[in-house]
Amino acid sequence: MAPLSGLVPRRAQSLVSEALEDTRVVLVNGARQAGKSTLTRLAADSRPGTVVRLLDDAATLRAAHDDPAGFVEHGRLMVIDEIQLAPELLRAIKILVDLDPRPGRFLLTGSSRVLALRSLPDALPGRMEVIELWPFSQGEMNGGHDMFIDAAFRHGAAIEHSSRLRKRDYLDLAVVGGFPEAVRRTPRRRAAFFASYLSTLVERDVLEVSSIERQGDMFRLLALLAGRVSGLLVPGTLAGQAGIPRTTLARYLELLSTVFLIKPVPAWSGGQTSRAIGTPKLAFVDTGIACHLIGQDAARLDEPGGAAGPVLENFVVMELARQMTWAGERTRLYHYRTKDKLEVDAVIESPDGRVIAIEVKAGATIHTEDLAGLRNLAGHLGDKFAAGYVLYTGQQTLSYGGRIKALPMDALWLMAP
């Protein structure tokens, strides 16, 4: 993939514009360097009289701490960047928008999961909409529709797709990841960005949320997690391997999720079977970061013993997570694993209980055993099983009956309803 040039349109931009039309406070939450400031600047440029406050600036932050009420006083839209640096502003915002309930008063950004902060004085219930902004999706970078979830729920097993991409192409995409700064760089300079990003995350962003005893423990944990990407997230096992007390490790995992570095994917059972286990799976928000931590480029991932399988699973799961923020179909993301070790990498459930199930394979050939988890889940769900897909690195659609198909992996971002 060639480095990007110019401004890349974001799917979330329309979500922000719509929310400002009927909601008093809009919060854009996501990883540092994911493009939140650019997104909010575009929203500000379209609304005359907007004031922008950057809390990364020391003098601005000091003013926010000294006089929260005066800081937020403004008759039109106010953009406040990195609101987690001064969460006491939220109380002043609440008072202001209660007195003047016009929509579009505040557009906030946060590089931590603001609503999870223990120092949060008030979550602004009923007054604030939260929009998650992830690093670039493949559709945003490569001009795709990014509507696989809607297409899958609408058409089920009737979906057909062919592709020109092969395994190495997908690995190249996974290694780059989706951070705007990383996408624009050469491989050597990309590695420098990732190293700096992780240092800033641990030495600054994590400490803004909570104190940590030893930064070295956090870096060691990150390397350990990257080596177990797409695996089960078992704190007890990780604590023993990292040499970190279990209670401390559980807190570190929560912190890494709070700053949008990792995403625990909960287990699905749906009340259908007591054979399902309840342990979450580990996903990195960005596969480029994960590949950097394990020191594998596309060539090394593709070697025997490389991490192509778990990395491509993470890649697919996070593309789905991105799409869920703008899909027309409201859904939740899970994984499925039985005590007999039958697995489905991604289970996407709608509010009415319909399920799309996705298994990810790094190979271009599908074997009978690759379908076992999907067939097990289909048997438990009956009519609620809308469709099951094996997303693989082959180039053709293959049908296996029982509402199960194999699709080339780029169907994720090229399909539309």
N, C-alpha and C positions, 0 to 999 in steps of 0.2 A: 504494500500500500504506500502510495506516494504521500509525503508530508502534506498536511492541509495548509492552505493559504486563505486568508480572508476570514470573514465572520461566518461561522457555521450555525444555521438556524437550529434552535432547540425545540423539541416537542413541548417542553414545559412552558415556553413563552406564552402560548395561547391559554394555558391553564392559569398562569399568573394574571393575564389581562382579564379573563373571565371572572376570576375571584375578586379582583379589585372593583368590579362593577357592582357586587352585591355583598361584600364582606368588609367589615371595618378594619381588620388587621389580617395581613397575609404574611406567613412565614415560609421562606424558602430555605429548607434544611438540607444539608449535604456535605460531602467531604470537602476539605480545603482544596483549592485549585480545580474544582469541578466546573467552574464557570458561573458561580452565583453572582459575583459582582458584575460581570458582563450582562447577565440576564436582567438584573435589577436596573442597571444603567439604561438599558433599552426601554424598560418600562417607564423610567423617570423621564427620558427624552420625549416620550409621547404625551407627557402630562405637564403643561406649563405650570410654573410656580413650585415645582417639586424641590425639596431640600434634601440633600444627601449628607448623612453623618457617618464617617468612617471611624469606628472605635479602635481600629489598629493604630490610629494616630494618638500619641500619648496625651497631647493637650486636649483633644476631643474626649478621650476616655476620662480624663480628670474632671472635665466639666460635667460629664454624665454622672459621675459619682458624687460631685459636690452639690448639684442641683438637678435631680432627676425631673421634677415637675417643670422647671423652666426649660430644660433641655428638649423636651418633647412638645413644647407649645408651638403650634404652627397651624395655620388655617387650611392648608392643602396637604397633598401627599408628602409624607416624610419617609425617606429610605434610611434605615439604620443597619449598617453592615457589621456582622459579627456580634450579634446581640448577647451571646453567651458571656461576653466580657463584662457586661453590666446588666445582669438579670434584674436588678432593682428597678430598671426602667419600665419593666412590664407592669408594675403596680401603678406607676404614673400614667402609662398608656391606658390601662383599664379605666382609671378615673376619667380620663379625657374622653375616651370613646363612649363611656356611659352617659356623659353630659351632652355629647354631640355624636349621635349614632350614625352619621353619614357613612356610606361605604367608601372604601379606598383611602382611609386616613393614614395607615402605616404599612410599609412593605419592609419586612425584616429579613435578614439572612443569619444563618448560624452554621458553624462548622462542627458543632456538637449536637447531639439529639437534645435540643433545648428543653423539651418537655420532660426529659428524664433527669435534668439537673436537680440535685437535692436543694440547691440554694434558690430554686425558682419560687418566687413569692406567690404567683398566681398564674394558672395556665390559661387564663382568659377563655373559660368555657363559653361556647356559643358566640364568641366574638372574633375568633381567629380560625383561619383555615391554614393547614400545613401542607405544603407541596414539597415533595422530595425531589432533589436534583442529583442525579447520578453522573459519573463521568460519561462521555459520549457513548451513545449506542452505535452499533454497526450501521443501522439505517441512517442515523444522522451523519456519519462520516462518509458513507458510500452511496447515499441517495436511495435507500430502500424505503419501504412503506412502514416497517416496524409494527405490523398489525397481526402477527401470527396468532396471538391469543384470541382475538376477535374472530379471525378466520376459522380457527379450530373449533370454537364453540358454535359457530354458525354452520359449518359444513361437515364437521366430524371427519369420518374416514373417507369422505369424498374428495379430500384435498389431493392434488397432484402437483408435483414440482420436479423440475430437472435442473441441473447445475453444471457449470464448467469447473468449479473449484475442486481441489483435491486436498488430501490430508495436510500437506505442507503449507498450503495457503491458509488453512484455518489456524495452524500453529503460529504462522507469522502474525496473524491478527491478534491471537491471544497474548503473544509476547509483548506487543505494542501496548495493549490495553486501551483505555479510553480517556485518560487525563489529557486535556487540550495541550498542555505544555509538552508532555511525553510524545504525543502523536506527531507533533511538528518537528521533532528532533531526529538526528541520526542515531543509530544504535549506541555509539559510545557516549554521546551527549545525553541520551535517554537514561543510561545507567547513572550518570551524574545527577540527573534530576531525581531519580528514585531514591538515591542515597541521601540527598539533601531533604527530600520530602519526609522520609522516615525519621531522620534526625530531628527535624522540626516538630513532627508529630509527637515524638516521645518527650523531647526536651522542653517543648512549650505547650502544645495543645492538650496533651494528657494531663500535664501539671495544672492547667487552668481548670480542669474538671475535678481533679482529686490528687492529693499527694501520693507519690509512690516511694517505696523504701529505697530501692536501688534501680537506677536506670539500666544497668547491665542485665538485670533479671528480665526486664521488659524486652530488650533486644534479643536475648536468648530465647524468650518465649516466642517472639515473632518468627525467628528462624525455625523453631520447632513446629509452629502452626503451619508455616508454608510447606514443610515437608509432609504434612498430613492434610493438605487441602482436599476437600470433598470427602473427608473421613468423618467418622462419628466424633462428636465433641464431648469427651468424657473427662471432666475436670480431675477426677481422682487419678486416672492414668497419666494425664498431662503433668500433674503436680509431681508425681514420682519421677517422670522423665526429665522435668525441668529443674528439679531440686528446689521447688518453691512451695511453701505451705499451701494446702488446698484452699483455705479461706482467702489467702492472698491471691492465689491464681484465679479463683472465681471472680474476684474484684477486678483483676487485670483484664480478664476476658470481657467483663461488662464495660470497662473503660475503652477497650479497643473497638467495641461495637458502638459506643457512644460517640466516638470521633470518626465513625464511618470507615474504619479500616477492614473489619470483618463483619460478616452477617451470619448469625446462627439461623439455620433453616429448620423450623420445628418439624417434629415427626407427625405424620397423619395416621389416624386410626379410624375416624369417622364413626366410631361406635360399632363398627362392623365385625371386628374380630379381636379376640383377646390375644391373638398370636403376634400382633404388631407391637414393636418396641417404641418407647417414648423418648429416645435420645436424639437431640438435635444433630444436624450435620453442619460442618464448618465450610463457609464460603468466604473468599476474599472479595471485597467490593470491586477490586480491579485485578485482573489476571496478570497485567504487566508487573504490578508490585509483587505478586506471588512468585512469578518467574524470576524476578530480580533477586528475591530472597533465597531461592534455591539455586541460583546461579546457572539457570538453563535457558539458552536461546532456542530458536525453533529447531536447529539441527540436533542439539542435545536432547530436546524433548522427543524427537523422532527416533532416537537410537534405542536398541533393546535395553530395557531397564530405565528408560527415560520416563518422565511424568506426563506423557501426552494424554493418557486416559483421564486422570483426575483433573488436570488443567483444563481440558476441553469440557469436562462436566461442569466445572466452576464457570467457565466461559458461557455456556448455555444457560445455566441457572441465573447468572447475573443479567444476561440479556432479557430473560423472562421477567426478572425483578424490575428492570428499567421499564419494560413495556406495560407492566401492571399499573404504573403511575398515570398513564394516559389512555389505557384501553377503555373502550366503551363498556365492556363486560367487567363488573366488579368481582374481584377474585382474591383468594389468599393462596400463598405458596407454601408447600410442604414437601417433605420427602417421605418415602414409605420403605419400611424394612421389617421383615418378620423375624421371629426367633429362629426360623429355619434358614435365614440369610437370603431370602428372596427380596429383591430390592427394586424400587423405581426411583430414579434420580430426582424427578420433579413431579409433584402432584398439585394441580391447579384446580381449586374448588370454587364454584360459584355459590352465591347465597342460598340458592335452592337445592344445593347438594350435588349438582352435576359436576363431573370430574373429567379433566383432560390429564392424561398421564404421559410422561416423557422419560424415555431411557436414552442415555447418550453413549455412543460408541465411537472410539477413535479410529476404528478400522473401516475399510471399504467393503467388508463382507459381513453379512449377518448370519449368525448361527442360531440354531433352535434354542439353546440355553439363554441367548440374549433376550428372548421373549418371555421367559418364565415369570418374571416379576409382573409384567403387564398382564399376562393371562391370569395370574393369581388375583390381582386387584380387580380385573374385570369380572371374575367369578364371584367375588364378594359384593360388587356394586350392582350387578345386573343392569337394569335400564339407566341407572345413574351414571354408568360408564359411557361418556360421550364418544371418546376415542382414545386410542393409545398410539404413540409414535415412538419409533426408534430414530433419533436424529444421528446420522452417521456421516462419514466422509466420502461415501459413494456419490454417484451422480444421477441416479434414477430413483423414482418412486417404486417401491415394492409392496405388494399386498399380501397379508398373512391371514386374512379372515378374522372374524370376531372383532371387527372395528379396530384392527391394528394394522399400521402401515409403517414402513421405513421411508424416511424422507431425507434428502440432502440437508446438511446442517444450515445452509444459508437460507432455507425456507423461513427461518426465524425472522429475518429482517426483510425478505423480499416478498413474502405473502401479504395479501390484503383481502378483506372480506369480499 
